[in-house]
Amino acid sequence: MSRKKQEYGLNHADRVAEIERKFGRDQVEPVLAQLRRVSNPTERLLGAIVFLAREGHVTDVALSVAAANKNPSELLNAATVKDERG
């Protein structure tokens, strides 16, 4: 299954669109606020957090932010695995 480029959330507009798709328009600002808590944010890392979150599970974002702050490379590896497995 091929993914749309937007699903990776590699820029702000794509992240907002994915947040809206996964969680609804009312969750965009709360999720963006959680993303701002990432210690060393990069486009890849923020995109991975949104990419890994399951539809309707906003708490996944908070868990991934905490994981990103502990070990960003582990979170990026998890996103790579999810992408490879489809």
C-alpha positions as YAML, in Angstrom:
chain: A
units: angstrom
residues:
- id: 1
  name: MET
  ca: [0.00, 0.00, 0.00]
- id: 2
  name: SER
  ca: [1.54, 3.28, -1.03]
- id: 3
  name: ARG
  ca: [1.23, 6.27, 1.25]
- id: 4
  name: LYS
  ca: [0.43, 9.84, 0.40]
- id: 5
  name: LYS
  ca: [3.35, 12.16, 1.06]
- id: 6
  name: GLN
  ca: [1.14, 14.09, 3.51]
- id: 7
  name: GLU
  ca: [0.93, 11.07, 5.85]
- id: 8
  name: TYR
  ca: [4.58, 11.52, 6.80]
- id: 9
  name: GLY
  ca: [3.92, 15.03, 8.15]
- id: 10
  name: LEU
  ca: [7.32, 16.34, 7.10]
- id: 11
  name: ASN
  ca: [6.18, 19.95, 7.07]
- id: 12
  name: HIS
  ca: [3.78, 21.98, 9.20]
- id: 13
  name: ALA
  ca: [0.92, 22.00, 6.67]
- id: 14
  name: ASP
  ca: [1.07, 18.21, 6.22]
- id: 15
  name: ARG
  ca: [1.17, 17.67, 10.00]
- id: 16
  name: VAL
  ca: [-1.88, 19.88, 10.49]
- id: 17
  name: ALA
  ca: [-3.74, 18.01, 7.73]
- id: 18
  name: GLU
  ca: [-2.84, 14.64, 9.25]
- id: 19
  name: ILE
  ca: [-3.79, 15.73, 12.77]
- id: 20
  name: GLU
  ca: [-7.14, 16.91, 11.42]
- id: 21
  name: ARG
  ca: [-7.64, 13.64, 9.55]
- id: 22
  name: LYS
  ca: [-6.66, 11.41, 12.47]
- id: 23
  name: PHE
  ca: [-8.19, 13.30, 15.38]
- id: 24
  name: GLY
  ca: [-10.58, 15.92, 14.03]
- id: 25
  name: ARG
  ca: [-10.36, 19.66, 13.57]
- id: 26
  name: ASP
  ca: [-10.97, 20.34, 17.28]
- id: 27
  name: GLN
  ca: [-7.76, 18.51, 18.22]
- id: 28
  name: VAL
  ca: [-5.36, 20.40, 15.94]
- id: 29
  name: GLU
  ca: [-4.30, 23.04, 18.49]
- id: 30
  name: PRO
  ca: [-4.04, 20.62, 21.47]
- id: 31
  name: VAL
  ca: [-1.87, 18.24, 19.42]
- id: 32
  name: LEU
  ca: [0.32, 21.07, 18.10]
- id: 33
  name: ALA
  ca: [0.75, 22.21, 21.72]
- id: 34
  name: GLN
  ca: [1.96, 18.71, 22.62]
- id: 35
  name: LEU
  ca: [4.37, 18.73, 19.67]
- id: 36
  name: ARG
  ca: [5.86, 21.99, 20.96]
- id: 37
  name: ARG
  ca: [7.01, 20.04, 24.03]
- id: 38
  name: VAL
  ca: [9.59, 18.11, 21.98]
- id: 39
  name: SER
  ca: [13.02, 19.11, 23.29]
- id: 40
  name: ASN
  ca: [14.89, 19.06, 19.98]
- id: 41
  name: PRO
  ca: [12.25, 19.21, 17.26]
- id: 42
  name: THR
  ca: [13.10, 18.45, 13.67]
- id: 43
  name: GLU
  ca: [10.68, 18.11, 10.77]
- id: 44
  name: ARG
  ca: [11.41, 14.37, 10.65]
- id: 45
  name: LEU
  ca: [10.86, 13.86, 14.36]
- id: 46
  name: LEU
  ca: [7.61, 15.85, 14.51]
- id: 47
  name: GLY
  ca: [6.39, 14.05, 11.41]
- id: 48
  name: ALA
  ca: [7.24, 10.68, 12.95]
- id: 49
  name: ILE
  ca: [5.21, 11.49, 16.06]
- id: 50
  name: VAL
  ca: [2.12, 12.30, 14.00]
- id: 51
  name: PHE
  ca: [2.76, 9.36, 11.65]
- id: 52
  name: LEU
  ca: [2.96, 6.86, 14.52]
- id: 53
  name: ALA
  ca: [-0.23, 8.07, 16.23]
- id: 54
  name: ARG
  ca: [-3.25, 5.87, 15.64]
- id: 55
  name: GLU
  ca: [-6.46, 7.41, 14.36]
- id: 56
  name: GLY
  ca: [-8.58, 8.62, 17.25]
- id: 57
  name: HIS
  ca: [-5.84, 8.02, 19.86]
- id: 58
  name: VAL
  ca: [-4.66, 11.51, 20.81]
- id: 59
  name: THR
  ca: [-2.82, 10.06, 23.82]
- id: 60
  name: ASP
  ca: [-0.41, 8.39, 21.37]
- id: 61
  name: VAL
  ca: [0.99, 11.86, 20.65]
- id: 62
  name: ALA
  ca: [1.86, 12.55, 24.29]
- id: 63
  name: LEU
  ca: [3.48, 9.14, 24.62]
- id: 64
  name: SER
  ca: [5.52, 9.68, 21.46]
- id: 65
  name: VAL
  ca: [6.59, 13.16, 22.60]
- id: 66
  name: ALA
  ca: [7.90, 11.64, 25.82]
- id: 67
  name: ALA
  ca: [9.68, 8.92, 23.85]
- id: 68
  name: ALA
  ca: [11.17, 11.49, 21.48]
- id: 69
  name: ASN
  ca: [12.54, 13.46, 24.40]
- id: 70
  name: LYS
  ca: [14.19, 10.33, 25.82]
- id: 71
  name: ASN
  ca: [15.50, 8.70, 22.64]
- id: 72
  name: PRO
  ca: [14.67, 10.40, 19.33]
- id: 73
  name: SER
  ca: [16.46, 7.81, 17.19]
- id: 74
  name: GLU
  ca: [14.34, 5.02, 18.68]
- id: 75
  name: LEU
  ca: [11.17, 6.89, 17.76]
- id: 76
  name: LEU
  ca: [12.45, 7.49, 14.22]
- id: 77
  name: ASN
  ca: [13.28, 3.79, 13.92]
- id: 78
  name: ALA
  ca: [9.71, 2.91, 14.99]
- id: 79
  name: ALA
  ca: [8.34, 5.16, 12.26]
- id: 80
  name: THR
  ca: [10.60, 3.50, 9.71]
- id: 81
  name: VAL
  ca: [9.38, 0.06, 10.77]
- id: 82
  name: LYS
  ca: [5.74, 1.15, 10.53]
- id: 83
  name: ASP
  ca: [6.39, 2.57, 7.07]
- id: 84
  name: GLU
  ca: [8.14, -0.58, 5.87]
- id: 85
  name: ARG
  ca: [5.40, -2.85, 7.18]
- id: 86
  name: GLY
  ca: [2.67, -0.75, 5.58]
...
